[in-house]
Amino acid sequence: MNTKLEEQLRNCQSLLPDQLSDIARSKLNETYQIIRETDNSIFPIQRKRDVSRTFNKWWVSTTAAAILGVTLLASGFVSPAMADALKQIPVLGQIYSLWGEKNGDPGLQQAEDFITNVNQSVTHGKVTMNIPTLLFDGTRILMNVTTPGNRLASEPNSPPSDANKGALDKFEVLYKGQPLNWGYEFMDGETASSLIVQVTSTTSINQTVQFPDQFDLTVNVTLKGYDVPFQFVLPVTKSTPVTVLTSEETKHHYNINLQNSKLEISPITTQLSVAYRTKPGQSIEEMLASIPSKYKGANGGIIALQYDIVDEHGVQLKPIGSHHISESYTILFEPFKTLPRTVTIKPYLVVSEGQAPAGVIGRWEDKNIVKEYIPELETVLSVQ
């Protein structure tokens, strides 16, 4: 057992009051045991790329300690002394930072100041599901979901059975009744009782939603062996400042009518909204048919432009994750370190791509990519 973590756990235990309910004390003791058992093993983290053995163990210890913080919040007892003690253990805020490091998402590595406590719990049978925190920066939502003592991951290569009871079966996120696109990753190795979910502003039919500053989000989670979903209605509030730049200007090149209609800049994310405009009375199919093949995807069904975002000093932002391409869509980029004076949006075609080095899994920085920029389609936005 990690000596420092063990000492921190003992300090937290000593702060528990005598009047804590038997149920709450039982849950806390169960959580302490999970942390100790987890820390004595190094489990493979479910992720898209390999990490070092040391980082694996630190990840497991951190997320296990986060489960402790969730359990304390759910118990209804967090005294000032306990809160100070929890600050000494890498708890809830670190989950977001680790997601950021794991997914090449630097904005989330400084996200702790913008996390909102929602502290919601739903119990069915012997399983309690918690959504303790979320983060909304105006463009995307991240939330931590935990079920202490329950395994959310199905056993690999095994048929549905009682052995998988409690495993994640269906996850649904709704905004005004519309299903939103989402993705998740388990945050605590084989224990698999905690995950983080990222929700984007794109619906399941690839339409973009404009989130207001405050709204309710419905989350339905169905576990195997449970007929009734765990349902949450989460109050979501934008917790970061956002600079919004808009443009009505449409750029033209070889029948491509491009409008970079909006750029949203927060300390967590930079989001670009792209739209390809048809001529009056023209269908999307007719627009695509009029565009040279070099600007389209292999099947001719999309315009295959990609985008760089550059400030007045030539600082270029890296994209985050993937995005759906249609006649209008959004693209996520890392945040600017400081708010720029001007931003140039530079569309380009990929002429050739380099090969990932042997053994590399997941995202890697391709320094050999050859781009053909299209200056006729560039847009310059001024930050007031």
C-alpha positions as CSV (number, residue, x, y, z in Angstrom):
1,M,0.0,0.0,0.0
2,N,1.2,3.5,-0.9
3,T,2.4,4.8,2.5
4,K,1.4,8.4,1.8
5,L,-2.0,7.4,0.5
6,E,-2.5,5.1,3.6
7,E,-1.7,8.0,5.9
8,Q,-4.1,10.3,4.1
9,L,-6.9,7.7,4.4
10,R,-6.3,7.3,8.1
11,N,-6.5,11.1,8.5
12,C,-9.9,11.1,6.7
13,Q,-11.2,8.2,8.8
14,S,-10.2,10.0,12.0
15,L,-12.4,12.9,11.0
16,L,-15.6,10.9,10.7
17,P,-18.2,11.7,13.4
18,D,-19.6,9.1,15.7
19,Q,-23.2,10.0,14.7
20,L,-22.6,9.0,11.0
21,S,-25.3,6.5,10.0
22,D,-24.6,2.8,9.9
23,I,-25.3,2.8,6.1
24,A,-23.0,5.7,5.4
25,R,-20.2,4.3,7.6
26,S,-20.6,0.9,5.8
27,K,-20.3,2.5,2.4
28,L,-17.2,4.5,3.5
29,N,-15.6,1.4,4.9
30,E,-16.3,-0.5,1.7
31,T,-14.8,2.4,-0.3
32,Y,-11.6,2.4,1.9
33,Q,-11.3,-1.3,1.1
34,I,-11.6,-0.7,-2.6
35,I,-8.9,1.9,-2.5
36,R,-6.5,-0.4,-0.5
37,E,-7.2,-3.4,-2.8
38,T,-6.8,-1.3,-5.9
39,D,-3.6,0.3,-4.8
40,N,-2.0,-3.1,-4.2
41,S,-2.4,-4.1,-7.8
42,I,-1.5,-2.4,-11.1
43,F,-4.3,-2.9,-13.5
44,P,-4.3,-2.1,-17.2
45,I,-6.2,1.1,-17.8
46,Q,-8.7,0.9,-20.7
47,R,-7.2,3.4,-23.0
48,K,-6.2,3.9,-26.7
49,R,-2.4,4.1,-26.1
50,D,0.1,2.6,-23.8
51,V,1.3,4.4,-20.7
52,S,4.1,3.7,-18.3
53,R,3.7,1.3,-15.3
54,T,4.3,4.2,-12.9
55,F,1.6,6.4,-14.5
56,N,-0.8,3.4,-14.4
57,K,-0.4,3.0,-10.7
58,W,-0.7,6.7,-10.1
59,W,-3.9,6.8,-12.2
60,V,-5.4,3.9,-10.2
61,S,-4.6,5.4,-6.9
62,T,-5.9,8.8,-7.9
63,T,-9.2,7.6,-9.2
64,A,-9.7,5.3,-6.3
65,A,-9.3,8.2,-4.0
66,A,-11.8,10.1,-6.1
67,I,-14.3,7.3,-5.4
68,L,-13.7,8.1,-1.7
69,G,-14.6,11.8,-2.3
70,V,-17.8,10.7,-4.2
71,T,-18.8,8.4,-1.3
72,L,-18.3,11.2,1.2
73,L,-20.4,13.6,-0.8
74,A,-23.1,11.0,-1.2
75,S,-23.1,10.4,2.6
76,G,-24.1,14.0,3.2
77,F,-21.2,14.7,5.5
78,V,-18.4,16.9,4.4
79,S,-17.2,19.1,7.3
80,P,-14.6,21.9,6.8
81,A,-12.0,19.6,8.4
82,M,-12.9,16.7,6.1
83,A,-12.9,19.0,3.1
84,D,-9.4,20.2,3.9
85,A,-8.3,16.6,4.3
86,L,-9.8,15.6,1.0
87,K,-7.8,18.4,-0.7
88,Q,-4.6,16.6,0.3
89,I,-5.7,13.5,-1.8
90,P,-6.0,13.8,-5.6
91,V,-9.8,13.6,-5.8
92,L,-12.6,14.7,-8.0
93,G,-10.9,17.5,-10.0
94,Q,-8.0,15.2,-10.9
95,I,-10.3,13.0,-12.9
96,Y,-10.8,15.7,-15.5
97,S,-7.1,16.5,-15.6
98,L,-6.3,12.8,-16.2
99,W,-8.9,12.6,-19.0
100,G,-7.2,15.7,-20.5
101,E,-3.7,14.1,-20.3
102,K,-5.0,10.8,-21.6
103,N,-6.8,12.3,-24.6
104,G,-4.4,15.0,-25.6
105,D,-6.8,17.6,-24.3
106,P,-4.7,20.2,-22.5
107,G,-7.6,22.5,-21.6
108,L,-8.9,19.9,-19.1
109,Q,-5.6,19.7,-17.3
110,Q,-6.4,23.1,-15.8
111,A,-10.1,22.5,-15.4
112,E,-10.4,22.2,-11.6
113,D,-11.6,25.8,-11.1
114,F,-14.5,25.3,-13.4
115,I,-15.9,22.0,-12.1
116,T,-19.5,22.2,-10.8
117,N,-20.7,19.9,-7.9
118,V,-24.1,18.4,-8.7
119,N,-24.0,15.6,-6.1
120,Q,-26.8,13.4,-7.5
121,S,-27.4,9.8,-6.5
122,V,-29.9,7.1,-7.6
123,T,-30.2,3.7,-6.0
124,H,-31.8,0.5,-7.5
125,G,-31.4,-2.7,-5.6
126,K,-27.9,-2.9,-4.1
127,V,-26.3,-0.4,-6.6
128,T,-26.0,3.3,-6.0
129,M,-25.0,5.4,-9.0
130,N,-23.5,8.9,-8.4
131,I,-22.9,11.8,-10.7
132,P,-21.0,14.1,-8.3
133,T,-19.5,16.6,-10.7
134,L,-19.7,18.0,-14.2
135,L,-18.0,20.6,-16.3
136,F,-19.6,22.8,-19.0
137,D,-17.7,25.4,-20.9
138,G,-20.5,26.4,-23.3
139,T,-19.4,23.9,-26.0
140,R,-19.1,20.5,-24.3
141,I,-20.0,18.7,-21.1
142,L,-17.9,16.3,-19.1
143,M,-19.3,14.4,-16.1
144,N,-18.0,11.8,-13.6
145,V,-20.2,8.7,-13.1
146,T,-19.4,6.2,-10.3
147,T,-21.0,3.1,-8.8
148,P,-18.7,2.3,-5.7
149,G,-18.4,-1.4,-5.2
150,N,-20.0,-2.3,-8.6
151,R,-18.3,-3.2,-11.9
152,L,-19.6,-1.2,-14.8
153,A,-17.5,-3.1,-17.4
154,S,-18.7,-6.4,-18.8
155,E,-16.3,-9.3,-18.5
156,P,-14.5,-9.6,-21.8
157,N,-15.5,-12.4,-24.2
158,S,-18.2,-13.6,-21.9
159,P,-21.9,-14.0,-22.8
160,P,-24.6,-12.0,-20.9
161,S,-25.0,-13.6,-17.5
162,D,-25.4,-12.9,-13.8
163,A,-21.6,-12.5,-13.8
164,N,-22.2,-9.2,-15.7
165,K,-25.1,-8.0,-13.6
166,G,-24.5,-4.3,-12.9
167,A,-22.4,-3.8,-16.1
168,L,-23.2,-0.9,-18.3
169,D,-25.9,-1.8,-20.9
170,K,-27.2,1.5,-22.3
171,F,-26.2,5.1,-21.9
172,E,-28.4,8.0,-23.1
173,V,-28.0,11.7,-22.8
174,L,-30.9,14.0,-23.8
175,Y,-31.2,17.7,-24.3
176,K,-34.9,18.8,-24.8
177,G,-35.6,15.2,-25.7
178,Q,-32.9,15.1,-28.4
179,P,-30.2,12.4,-28.0
180,L,-26.7,13.9,-27.9
181,N,-23.5,12.2,-29.0
182,W,-21.2,11.1,-26.2
183,G,-18.2,9.0,-25.4
184,Y,-16.8,7.6,-22.2
185,E,-13.8,5.8,-20.7
186,F,-13.3,3.9,-17.5
187,M,-11.1,5.7,-15.0
188,D,-10.1,3.0,-12.5
189,G,-8.8,0.0,-14.4
190,E,-10.2,-3.5,-13.7
191,T,-12.4,-2.2,-10.9
192,A,-14.3,-0.3,-13.6
193,S,-16.7,1.4,-11.1
194,S,-16.0,4.9,-12.3
195,L,-16.1,6.5,-15.7
196,I,-16.0,9.9,-17.3
197,V,-18.4,10.9,-20.0
198,Q,-17.9,13.6,-22.6
199,V,-21.1,15.0,-24.3
200,T,-20.8,17.2,-27.4
201,S,-23.3,19.6,-28.9
202,T,-24.0,17.3,-31.8
203,T,-27.2,15.2,-31.9
204,S,-27.4,11.5,-32.9
205,I,-28.4,12.7,-36.4
206,N,-25.4,15.0,-36.6
207,Q,-27.2,18.3,-36.1
208,T,-25.5,20.9,-33.9
209,V,-27.3,22.2,-30.8
210,Q,-26.7,25.7,-29.4
211,F,-26.6,25.3,-25.7
212,P,-27.8,28.1,-23.5
213,D,-25.8,29.2,-20.4
214,Q,-28.2,27.2,-18.2
215,F,-30.3,24.1,-18.9
216,D,-31.3,20.7,-17.7
217,L,-29.7,17.5,-19.1
218,T,-31.3,14.1,-18.8
219,V,-29.0,11.1,-18.3
220,N,-30.5,7.6,-18.4
221,V,-28.1,4.7,-17.6
222,T,-29.3,1.1,-17.8
223,L,-27.3,-1.6,-16.2
224,K,-27.5,-5.3,-17.0
225,G,-29.9,-7.1,-14.8
226,Y,-31.8,-4.0,-14.0
227,D,-35.0,-3.2,-15.9
228,V,-35.4,0.3,-14.6
229,P,-32.8,2.9,-15.8
230,F,-30.9,5.1,-13.4
231,Q,-32.3,8.5,-14.4
232,F,-30.7,11.8,-13.6
233,V,-31.9,15.3,-14.4
234,L,-28.8,17.4,-14.1
235,P,-28.8,21.2,-13.8
236,V,-26.0,22.4,-16.2
237,T,-24.5,25.9,-15.8
238,K,-21.7,27.3,-17.9
239,S,-18.8,27.8,-15.6
240,T,-16.2,29.4,-17.8
241,P,-16.0,32.8,-19.7
242,V,-16.6,32.4,-23.4
243,T,-15.6,34.7,-26.2
244,V,-17.8,34.3,-29.2
245,L,-16.7,35.5,-32.7
246,T,-19.3,35.3,-35.5
247,S,-19.1,36.0,-39.3
248,E,-21.8,36.2,-41.9
249,E,-19.2,36.3,-44.7
250,T,-19.2,33.4,-47.2
251,K,-16.0,32.5,-49.0
252,H,-16.1,31.0,-52.5
253,H,-13.8,28.6,-54.4
254,Y,-14.7,26.1,-57.1
255,N,-18.3,26.1,-56.1
256,I,-17.4,25.6,-52.4
257,N,-19.4,28.2,-50.5
258,L,-17.9,28.2,-47.0
259,Q,-19.0,30.1,-44.0
260,N,-17.0,29.8,-40.8
261,S,-20.0,31.1,-38.9
262,K,-18.8,31.0,-35.3
263,L,-15.7,30.6,-33.2
264,E,-16.2,30.0,-29.4
265,I,-13.1,30.5,-27.2
266,S,-13.1,29.3,-23.6
267,P,-10.3,28.4,-21.2
268,I,-11.1,24.7,-21.8
269,T,-12.1,24.5,-25.5
270,T,-12.0,26.3,-28.8
271,Q,-14.9,25.3,-31.0
272,L,-15.3,26.2,-34.7
273,S,-18.7,26.0,-36.4
274,V,-18.4,25.3,-40.2
275,A,-21.2,25.5,-42.8
276,Y,-21.2,24.8,-46.5
277,R,-23.9,26.9,-48.2
278,T,-25.9,25.9,-51.2
279,K,-27.0,28.4,-53.8
280,P,-30.7,29.4,-53.9
281,G,-32.8,26.5,-55.0
282,Q,-29.8,24.2,-55.0
283,S,-29.8,20.8,-53.2
284,I,-26.8,19.5,-51.3
285,E,-26.4,16.7,-53.9
286,E,-26.3,19.3,-56.7
287,M,-23.7,21.4,-54.7
288,L,-21.5,18.3,-54.2
289,A,-21.8,17.4,-57.9
290,S,-20.5,20.8,-58.9
291,I,-17.3,20.6,-56.8
292,P,-14.1,19.2,-58.3
293,S,-13.4,15.6,-57.0
294,K,-10.0,16.7,-55.3
295,Y,-12.0,18.6,-52.7
296,K,-14.3,15.7,-51.8
297,G,-14.0,12.4,-49.9
298,A,-13.5,9.0,-51.5
299,N,-17.2,8.5,-52.1
300,G,-17.9,12.0,-53.2
301,G,-20.4,12.5,-50.4
302,I,-18.5,15.1,-48.3
303,I,-16.3,18.1,-48.7
304,A,-13.0,16.8,-47.4
305,L,-11.5,20.1,-46.1
306,Q,-9.7,20.2,-42.8
307,Y,-8.9,23.3,-40.8
308,D,-6.1,25.0,-38.9
309,I,-6.7,27.8,-36.4
310,V,-3.8,30.3,-36.1
311,D,-3.4,33.5,-34.0
312,E,-1.7,36.7,-35.1
313,H,1.7,35.3,-33.8
314,G,1.4,32.1,-35.9
315,V,0.5,30.0,-32.9
316,Q,-1.6,27.0,-34.2
317,L,-4.1,25.1,-32.2
318,K,-4.2,21.3,-32.2
319,P,-7.6,19.6,-32.8
320,I,-9.2,17.5,-30.1
321,G,-10.7,14.1,-30.9
322,S,-12.8,13.5,-34.1
323,H,-15.9,15.1,-35.5
324,H,-18.7,14.2,-37.9
325,I,-18.6,15.9,-41.3
326,S,-21.8,17.1,-43.0
327,E,-23.0,20.3,-44.6
328,S,-22.6,22.0,-41.2
329,Y,-20.7,20.7,-38.2
330,T,-18.4,21.7,-35.3
331,I,-14.7,21.0,-34.7
332,L,-13.1,21.1,-31.2
333,F,-9.6,22.5,-30.7
334,E,-7.4,23.0,-27.7
335,P,-7.7,26.4,-26.0
336,F,-5.6,29.5,-26.6
337,K,-3.1,30.1,-23.8
338,T,-3.9,33.8,-24.0
339,L,-6.8,35.5,-25.8
340,P,-5.5,36.5,-29.3
341,R,-6.2,39.8,-31.1
342,T,-7.0,38.0,-34.4
343,V,-7.7,34.5,-35.4
344,T,-7.2,33.1,-38.9
345,I,-9.2,30.0,-40.0
346,K,-7.2,28.2,-42.7
347,P,-8.9,25.4,-44.7
348,Y,-6.7,22.9,-46.3
349,L,-6.6,19.5,-48.1
350,V,-4.3,16.7,-47.0
351,V,-2.0,15.9,-49.9
352,S,-0.2,13.1,-48.2
353,E,0.1,11.7,-44.7
354,G,3.0,10.2,-42.9
355,Q,3.0,6.8,-41.3
356,A,2.8,6.3,-37.6
357,P,6.0,4.9,-36.1
358,A,6.0,1.2,-35.3
359,G,4.2,0.4,-32.0
360,V,2.4,3.7,-31.7
361,I,-1.3,3.3,-30.7
362,G,-3.8,6.2,-30.8
363,R,-3.1,9.8,-31.4
364,W,0.3,10.9,-32.5
365,E,1.7,14.1,-33.9
366,D,2.2,13.7,-37.6
367,K,5.1,16.0,-38.6
368,N,5.2,14.6,-42.1
369,I,1.7,15.5,-43.2
370,V,1.6,17.6,-46.4
371,K,-1.1,20.2,-46.6
372,E,-2.5,22.3,-49.5
373,Y,-3.9,25.5,-48.0
374,I,-6.8,27.3,-49.8
375,P,-6.3,31.0,-49.2
376,E,-9.5,31.9,-51.1
377,L,-11.4,30.2,-48.3
378,E,-9.5,31.7,-45.3
379,T,-11.4,33.8,-42.8
380,V,-9.9,36.3,-40.4
381,L,-11.8,37.1,-37.2
382,S,-11.0,40.0,-35.0
383,V,-11.3,39.7,-31.2
384,Q,-12.7,42.9,-29.7
